[in-house]
Amino acid sequence: MTPAAGKRRTGSRATPRAAGLDRLWAPWRMSWLRNAGASHGPARCLFCAVAAARADRRDLVLARNTHALLMLNRYPYASAHLMVAVARHAGQFHELTPAERSDLLDLVALAERGLAAEYATHGMNYVVNVGQVAGAGLLGHLHLQIVPRWHGDTKVMAAVAQTRVLPESLADTWQRLRRALDALAAPARGTSVRAARRAPRTRRGGPRGTPRR
């Protein structure tokens, strides 16, 4: 054992900060964790309920088309954390019809454009978890999560190394993205993409603390 190793062993336990990790405080996710076990199956499926309800502002839906919907994640890892789901209760890509696959990817592309236009993202993570063993929290209904990224925000989200939560409310994010998506969809109103109700216009710069280039 080297002297340095001996000093580390006899000293106090390394804190997360000393190990190069910061804590990510996201207390709003506890609400999801408490109810995650009860959200399985079509009877209590979030996406089935949202698809049927048509209460877009309440459910944070940003856009719909014939076979899919785009919405904010109510328990985000970052501002503008999005989810794209098929409208029908289907669990994997091979279960989808060609039209469903096409509509799902159309909304992914729309989300990319909206995030770039309103949040000037430098990149994004696409996440698809299928099955509880793979980390899926909403089982049985295929959906893709889109987490926007900016230079310097974090290196690995799972390790929460030097991670910060972007300070913007869900209501503000919904308004900003609805406005951006509405502007993007305006030249193609004849397509299958249908916007949710128009959000009240807000100042272009958005709330203080939102990502900047």
N, C-alpha and C positions, 0 to 999 in steps of 0.2 A: 504494500500500500504506500502510495506517495504521500509526502507531508501535506500536499494540498488536499488529497482525498481524505486524509485523516481529519483535517480541519473541517471539511464539509460534513463528515459523518458526526463529529462531536458537537457541531454547532446546532442551533435551532433549526427546525424544519423550514425549508425554503418556502417563501410565500409565492402566490401566483405571480406577483409583480417581479420578484427576484428571478423567477424562472422564465421571464419574458412574456408573461401573460397578464392581460387585464381582465377584469370581470365585465361581463355584459349583463347589465341590469335590464331585464325586460319583464317586469312584474305582471303586465297585462296577459302574458302567456299562461299564467297559472289558471285563469278561467278556462282556457282550452284544455289544459292538462287534467283538470278536475272532471271534465265531461267527455274526455276522449274515449273512454271505454264504453260509453253509452251511445256513441255516434256511428255504430257499425250497422251495415245492412240498409236496404232500400227504404225501410220504414222510417228511419231517422237520418236519411242521407241529406247532408247539407245541400249538395248541388241539385238533387232532385227537387228539394223544397224551393230553392232559389229559382230554378227553371220554371216551376209552376206558378210561383207567386207573382211575378212581374212587378214587384215593388223595388224598382232599381235603386232608388236613392237609399232606401232603408237597408237593402242587401249589398250596397256598394258595387252594383253592377255597372260597368262602364260601357259595354257594347254587347250586342247579341247578333247572331245570324240564325239561319234556319236550324242548325244542328249543334251549335256551341254557344258559349257565353264567356265573357271576359270580366273579371271582377277583382277588387282589391282583397288582399288577405287581411282579415280583421285582426290577426295577431302577427304583425309583420316582424321580420328581422331587420328591415330597413324601410325607409319611406318609399312608397310606390312599389311595394312587393305585391306582385300580381299573380292571379291564378287563371288559367284557361281550362275549361272543362267542356266535355261533350254534354249535350242536354239529356240524352238517354242514359240510363243506368247501365253502363258497360265498363268492364274492369281493365281491359287490355287492348292494345292497338289492333290485334288480329280479330277482335270482336266487332270492330267498327266497319261500317259500310264505306265505300269510297267517298261518298258525299260527306259523311261525318269526319273522316280524316281530312278532307279538303277544308271543311269549315273550321276545324280545330286549328289547322296551320294558318289559315287566313287571319284568324284572330291573334295568333302568335306574331305574325308579321305586322299587324296593326299595332299591337302592343309595343313592338320594337320601335316603330316609327314614332309613336306617341311619347315614349320615354326619351328618345333622342331629341325630339322637338322641344319638350317641356322641361326636361331635367338634364339635358346635355350629358348623358351617361357615357362613360368610357368603356363599358363592357357590361356583361350580365351573366348570371348563372341560370341555366335551365335545369330544373330538377323534376324528375319523375320517379316516384317511389310506388311500387306495386307490391302489396302484401305487407302484413305486419312485420315480418322478419326483415323486410327491406326498409323499414322505418316509416311506412305509410300511416298517417294519422287518420285519414278518411278512407276507409277500406271500400273496395268494390266499385268505385266510380272514378274512372280515369280522368286525371287532371295533371296539368303541367304548371309548375311554379316558375315565375320569372323574378329573380332578385337583381335589381339594378346595382351596378358597381361603379365606383369612382376611384381614381388613383389615390392611394394612401388610406382608403377606408379600412381595409383589413386584408390580410394575406390568405388566411384559410378560415372561412366562416365557422366551420365545425369546431375549430380550436379557439375561436374568439380571441385571436391574438391581436391586441391593439385595436379592438373593434369599438366603434361608437354607434349609438342609435341616432339616426337623423331626426331632428326635432320638428316634426310636422304632424299635425293631426290628420286623422283619416278623412275628416270632412274637407279639409283644405286640399289634401291630395286628390280626393274624388273630383272636386271642382276643377282643379288645374288640369287633370288628365281628361275629364269630360270635355272641357273646352278644346284641348289639343286634338283629341280624337274627332270631335265634331268638325273641326277645321280640316282635318285630313280626309274625312269621309265626304265633305261637301261636294267635291268635284265628281263623286261617284255615287250620288244618291240613288241611282237606279240599281245598284248592286244589292247583294243579300245582306250586307252589314247594316244593322239598324241601331242607331244611337239610343241611349237612354235619354231621359228627359234632360233638356238643356240646363246646365248649372248656371247659377248667377255669376256674372263676370266679376273677376277679381283683378287687382292690380297685377300687371305683368310680372313684376319682380317676385311675387309670392311672399310667403311669410319669412320672417327672419330666421336664418339658420338653415335654409334649404341649400342643397348642393350647388356649388358654383364650379365653373371650369377652373 
